[in-house]
């Protein structure tokens, strides 16, 4: 018979566990909601930072431009308005610093008090002008026309090929190079780490004697506690030169270098979880297989691995998560180039490395800040989709057997 104190203690412990679980779940939900709230604010905004505008002459028939078109105009790749649907007129690029090319110091005023009026006059005179101006220099009777830019869309964000969020006058927010870089590095890391990790787990659990296993397992688990920056230094000093020499590359900071570093970092997780799953195979199943005439290797392949596939899948998922979410080590060895990769032997940049490198330099609430949170949302979705896919494949294999 339980006493009243024992019942109270059990209820109290149950209540604490319930509260702990509820708080943890709520914290995770709130973090995800905060991430998407900050990231979703990027869309339906223009790629020009607040406090600045792009202006044209009122007679210019161009009604709207994309961020890429504005960039090409200011890079002088587009030199005539006819190339963007306007009149056959040369494009004149203007910024506030160019005002002295058109007016004397006397016309601008001793304290530059007449600059807004002079800019307004210039906008009215030059038919082909395009100006990037702070809003403080807009006169009350501004003779130009503010040009609306095409708003940032989810499709353009995902399919854009240029990542230059601090570009002036229009930010380039295309994350396709970052998505591809993340997938290249992460998937190659898992392709390298999973066979080695699974083989090591099988060796420790089924082949090695107890003395060897007791030495190997703590050593492998110790690798998981090494800071990622140490792995980054190791990759920079050892792996990067090795890749450069092996493949005769101009630089060794490539996606393959990042994949090798991430594979080493993912090995402890894959080995530890897979080894535990393999050890949990019931002894009766192993003995039954051996009693039916199967060899030790046949038992491992036909009985132990199928039985422990759920644990191996969990190890794979955690390994992928470690690879996709790593920052410093990848930042140090992949070349950090936001370009679309065509080979694993090219420099590339991943989403986590981009967030880690740029978040500290972005203004809170600004366009760059929101773009980085949107990157975080994309990374979250990518990881979720990959994890669900691995789970689905594992479940199908389990039920098919």
Steps between C-alpha positions, in 0.01 A plus 500: 500500500625843408494758771356846451851646490608259224194584292561870549865461404411308182241759399745780575773339287249436220397865514863617483567275201187627327596863561855437383382332180242771436752780548752330272242444227370855532853641482568309178172617346566862599853489354367367168221761495749778574727378222222498242355830623831679451579326174158541339524876548748508211241427236288769338770754580706683240873421474593860585583571863266733688609863484606485134317519167567459132367786287452568129404795281121537485499453123667158524236237409664221703259412779682230692837323515629187668796496737709322236418768239594778741828326576579462131421867440728620780768251389466656152406170340178668387571840345180587312144521627375309197659186652249510788191611308565876494582757234812489285692720743838458667493428872659762727586359844492751784568497874525782752879502475471590130320830567824701478538388138190701412493794742756731657555537872321837494193339343498227764528745791756554772354220713362304204151618584403522132597142412141362505380777266793450263441124489136565424594737216742245356239225510266722302759592236664164419258266325723192528604544862467235771592606853560317825415747775450512876147616577639799692612651168153495346367852464135577578424567133720221368508515121594135456297183542562231761547168322331202669705182485358152469444357845694206635311175447555152637556365149760764418667446837534124445592509131723810497861435406669794674542549874612856571268632773700820559509604133404858428263623379309168484584193706546173311324231703529177305580197715525224238884491530469465878241221476709306250817553704327370813366192321831420327705521820246328728412211270862425411585510871232240575602285203851495644411467867215247489693199358797558732276567799282194442803278443662622821177449696469142372863432586467631857168328568546164327863429413739672742562339839387680813843644577532667160140622512549658841795697362352600164158617613620764753755627249232539233261669742781736598514624139145635537618740772766669287395858410411553136759776464771243580369280219509811282866561581578135433323521167677823408848367583468135392200432275505817286866453385436127451201563272691767311797270434292189425278662238755760379268791580587872516350513850415229751205678661228302324178321570690172528717642779185602687340159438805318639507717813126454554531125445759482779274708725195284428679168560470496884122553482447236231729244666364540854130484413541221241709294741237532773227397254700197386568389859125514572432217255354215711748222567231242416480632140876468453508149646203392288675622186821319590305186591346496153848486348564863423852629539589789727519740203168375362344557839633855510372576149168313509393535863686761702505788253132463395395480865700811596414703188291747700796584721730526200249733336496714812880514486483604135247773574709640786808481280325694224382753755855544628630543147231743383512712813876536539642852467859577600673191363324536164562874490873441538557235233243538218623826349187691603409587138130570438500365145309213344725191528533259209742264672586399855854619422391866477484760779149539637306642792236340722196655664622459864838651412328798336283565805796471736720730291243773430250520784729706721542760224131541414289780643220376724172500309667593171476324166823305554385393847167369369671323211723307741199392705332390177814295432452339840143409405621339177764301690235384749271382219786327316605311814139406579437370147819290499425356845142411403625341178751282685230403752258411220755286317593321823135436585432352156798269527393395847143418399604332176699250703 
